[in-house]
């Protein structure tokens, strides 16, 4: 028995190590990243044969709340730097906030030629419903509201607004015809499903606060080599090239580091 016990403990240690190695990297990502992040994850996994990355998409505000409540995400990619900055300030992160891109909002429609639309056009009678993400917790919805107010049409269009839980759901409302027009992320407007069905026009970025997008390694991801590797990867040229193809501009100088 004296010789068997070490072997048993060694086996147990190997099993525990294998279980740890098999644990996936869990990422919470803003819904505007859906197509972009899927491509980045595929490229990352191709370079890290043993890695498994699971991404959940949703609204940045909801994810920030979930992380505060102990959700087991290792990284958080927000559509607005304010959410990860607040998490860092309150001790829920294991890294500094790192900007990764600048987002844009657009008018998109499958029913109308959105390439010719402007925000004042949304008050027209033939625009029955307008989809935006919920401004209470979705940065793209907040910027949509800011732009509508700045252009002077908020009061006229407010009765027409339908709210998506996140920007992807707002895009789905417009794509399905449940809304005539959507104020959505450029990254979704240029994605294959929407690009094949409709057109878009950029909303002037002078009408809203910048969509400075940032990410952070969470407290749950502290000490995980794979989390650090992915954080480095998304800031490297191959990932930045993927972001550019999906409509994201580089983060602005002076963004929080």
C-alpha positions, 0 to 999 in steps of 0.5 A, a space after each residue: 500500500 505504501 507504494 500504491 498511494 503515490 501512484 494514486 495521488 499522481 493519477 489524481 493530479 494528472 486528472 485535475 491538471 487535464 480538467 483544468 487544461 480543458 476548461 474553456 476561456 469564457 468571454 462576455 462580448 458586446 453584441 456588435 462584435 458577433 461576426 468579428 469576434 467569431 472570426 477572431 476566436 477561430 483564428 486564435 484557436 487555430 494558433 492555440 490547438 488546445 484552447 477552447 473559447 466560449 463567447 456570450 453576446 449581449 448588452 454591455 450594461 447587462 454583462 457588467 452587472 452579471 460580472 459584479 454578481 459573480 458571473 464566471 467570465 474571464 474577459 469582458 469586451 464592452 461597446 463602451 469603455 465606461 463599463 469596464 472602467 467602473 469594474 476596474 475602479 470597483 475591484 472586479 478586474 485583473 488588468 487595466 482597461 484596454 481600448 480595442 476599437 471605435 464603433 459607429 452607428 448607422 441607419 439600416 433598412 431592408 424596406 427602404 433605401 437606407 443609403 439615402 436616409 438621414 435622421 430627420 427622414 425618420 419622422 416621415 410617415 412611411 417609417 412606421 417603426 424604428 429599432 434601437 437597442 435599449 438605452 438603459 444598458 446598451 451603449 449603441 442604444 444610448 448613442 442612437 438616442 443622443 443622435 436623435 436628440 441632437 438632430 431634433 427628431 427625438 420627440 417626433 420619433 419616440 412613439 415609433 421606437 421599438 427596443 431591442 435587448 441589445 444591438 443584435 436584437 435591434 438589427 433583427 427587428 429591422 431585418 425581419 420587418 418588425 421595424 422599418 429602419 434600425 439604428 444599428 452597429 456598422 459592424 452588423 450592417 456590413 455582416 453577410 446576412 444584413 449586407 445581402 438584404 439592405 443598405 445603410 448610411 452612417 450617422 454623423 459621429 458628431 451627433 453622439 459621444 464616441 463609441 470607444 470600445 474597451 475590454 478587460 480581464 476580469 477578476 475571474 480570469 486572473 492568473 489564467 494564461 489563456 486569458 492573457 494570451 487572448 488579451 494580447 492576441 486581440 491587440 495584435 495586427 491579425 486581430 486588428 485587421 479582422 476588426 477593420 474588415 468588420 467596420 471597426 476603426 482603431 481606438 482613439 488616441 488618449 483612450 484609457 489604458 
